[in-house]
Amino acid sequence: MNHGYYGWKDETVAAVTEEYEGIHTPGDLYDALSHIWCEYSCAPRMRDQWSKENKTLGQCSITAFLAQDIFGGTVFGVPLPDGNYHCYNVVGESVFDLTSEQFPGEVLNYEDNPEQFREKHFAKEEKRQRYEYLKEQLRRRKGKISFGKNTKTSKSYSD
């Protein structure tokens, strides 16, 4: 399956945990989160702009730290004009950004950016809660859908 996020072509990144059934690659995680990302998981300052058409908006740090849990590696942040950082993952030589689609038409610089630390991000209680929400929703999906390349069920799930 073709995805639109940065680094989607790199299938060399593999899960280092079996905690989430069916999640073996970043593409599997993206497919699963596409059914989970919602207004609630969006950063509060961006909720009024969130939509199903722009489902990755405001999801970057919580998604990047969840991806780090599953694939290892390091979370880095692209500095943004408003003083915030847009988070993405680096595992070995592979760089992927599951939420890059929130910047249509923009080219982000994924080189020489500062490392991001969950302790600092999760010092904001609302952000930690949104991260926990994503984790819990991903766990709940266990067994309900296969995220592998060859199979999917036709079930739909609500946010």
C-alpha positions as CSV (number, residue, x, y, z in Angstrom):
1,M,0.0,0.0,0.0
2,N,1.3,3.5,-0.8
3,H,1.1,5.9,2.0
4,G,1.6,9.7,1.9
5,Y,3.7,10.2,5.0
6,Y,7.5,11.0,4.8
7,G,9.6,7.9,4.7
8,W,6.7,5.5,3.8
9,K,8.8,3.7,1.2
10,D,11.3,2.5,3.8
11,E,10.2,-1.0,4.9
12,T,13.4,-1.8,6.7
13,V,12.1,-0.6,10.0
14,A,10.7,-3.5,12.0
15,A,8.8,-3.5,15.4
16,V,11.0,-4.4,18.4
17,T,8.0,-5.4,20.4
18,E,5.0,-7.7,19.8
19,E,2.8,-5.7,22.2
20,Y,0.6,-4.5,19.3
21,E,-0.8,-7.3,17.2
22,G,-0.4,-6.8,13.5
23,I,2.0,-3.8,13.9
24,H,5.2,-4.8,12.2
25,T,6.2,-1.7,10.1
26,P,5.6,2.0,10.3
27,G,3.0,1.5,7.5
28,D,1.1,-0.9,9.7
29,L,1.1,1.7,12.5
30,Y,0.0,4.4,10.2
31,D,-2.9,2.3,8.9
32,A,-4.0,1.5,12.5
33,L,-3.7,5.1,13.7
34,S,-5.7,6.3,10.7
35,H,-8.7,4.8,12.4
36,I,-7.8,6.2,15.8
37,W,-6.6,9.8,15.3
38,C,-9.4,12.1,16.2
39,E,-10.2,15.5,17.5
40,Y,-9.6,14.3,21.1
41,S,-6.0,13.1,20.3
42,C,-5.2,16.4,18.4
43,A,-3.3,19.1,20.2
44,P,-5.8,21.4,21.9
45,R,-4.5,24.5,20.2
46,M,-5.3,22.9,16.8
47,R,-8.6,21.1,17.5
48,D,-10.7,23.7,15.7
49,Q,-8.7,23.0,12.5
50,W,-8.7,19.1,12.8
51,S,-10.7,17.1,10.4
52,K,-10.9,13.6,9.0
53,E,-9.3,15.0,5.8
54,N,-6.4,16.3,7.9
55,K,-6.3,13.5,10.5
56,T,-2.6,13.9,11.3
57,L,-2.9,17.5,12.4
58,G,-1.7,18.0,15.9
59,Q,-0.8,14.4,16.4
60,C,3.0,14.5,15.9
61,S,4.6,14.2,19.3
62,I,2.2,11.6,20.7
63,T,2.5,9.6,17.5
64,A,6.3,9.8,17.4
65,F,6.7,8.6,21.0
66,L,4.3,5.7,20.4
67,A,6.3,4.8,17.3
68,Q,9.5,4.9,19.4
69,D,7.9,2.5,21.8
70,I,7.2,0.1,19.0
71,F,10.2,0.5,16.7
72,G,12.9,2.0,19.0
73,G,15.1,4.7,17.7
74,T,15.1,8.4,18.5
75,V,12.5,11.2,18.3
76,F,13.7,14.5,16.7
77,G,11.9,17.7,16.2
78,V,11.8,20.1,13.2
79,P,11.7,23.7,14.7
80,L,8.6,25.5,13.7
81,P,8.1,29.3,13.4
82,D,5.8,29.4,16.4
83,G,8.5,28.0,18.7
84,N,7.1,24.4,18.8
85,Y,8.7,21.3,17.2
86,H,7.2,18.9,14.7
87,C,8.3,15.4,15.9
88,Y,9.4,12.5,13.7
89,N,11.3,9.2,14.1
90,V,14.8,8.0,13.2
91,V,15.6,4.3,13.5
92,G,19.1,3.5,12.4
93,E,19.5,5.1,9.0
94,S,15.7,5.3,8.4
95,V,13.7,8.5,8.9
96,F,9.9,8.5,9.0
97,D,7.3,11.0,9.9
98,L,3.9,9.4,10.3
99,T,2.2,12.8,10.6
100,S,4.0,14.8,7.8
101,E,0.7,15.0,5.8
102,Q,-0.4,17.8,8.0
103,F,2.0,20.0,6.0
104,P,0.7,19.7,2.5
105,G,3.0,21.2,-0.1
106,E,5.7,22.0,2.5
107,V,9.1,20.3,2.5
108,L,10.4,19.8,6.0
109,N,14.1,19.5,6.8
110,Y,14.7,16.2,8.6
111,E,18.5,16.8,9.1
112,D,20.3,18.2,12.1
113,N,17.3,18.7,14.3
114,P,17.3,18.5,18.1
115,E,16.4,15.3,19.9
116,Q,13.0,15.4,21.7
117,F,12.4,13.8,25.1
118,R,9.1,12.4,26.3
119,E,9.8,13.7,29.8
120,K,9.7,17.3,28.5
121,H,6.7,16.7,26.2
122,F,4.7,14.7,28.8
123,A,5.3,17.3,31.4
124,K,2.1,18.7,29.9
125,E,-0.5,16.4,31.4
126,E,-2.9,16.8,28.5
127,K,-0.2,15.6,26.1
128,R,0.5,12.6,28.2
129,Q,-3.2,11.8,28.4
130,R,-3.5,12.0,24.6
131,Y,-0.5,9.6,24.2
132,E,-2.1,7.2,26.7
133,Y,-5.3,7.4,24.7
134,L,-3.6,6.5,21.5
135,K,-1.9,3.5,23.2
136,E,-5.1,2.3,24.7
137,Q,-7.0,2.6,21.5
138,L,-4.3,0.7,19.6
139,R,-4.4,-2.1,22.2
140,R,-8.2,-2.3,21.9
141,R,-8.0,-2.8,18.2
142,K,-6.0,-6.1,18.9
143,G,-7.6,-8.9,17.0
144,K,-10.3,-6.7,15.4
145,I,-8.4,-6.0,12.2
146,S,-5.3,-7.3,10.5
147,F,-2.9,-4.5,9.5
148,G,-0.6,-6.7,7.4
149,K,0.0,-5.9,3.7
150,N,-2.2,-8.7,2.4
151,T,-5.3,-8.6,4.6
152,K,-7.9,-6.3,6.0
153,T,-11.4,-6.8,7.3
154,S,-14.2,-4.6,6.1
155,K,-15.2,-3.6,9.7
156,S,-15.4,0.1,10.5
157,Y,-14.7,1.7,13.8
158,S,-15.7,4.9,15.3
159,D,-13.4,7.4,16.9
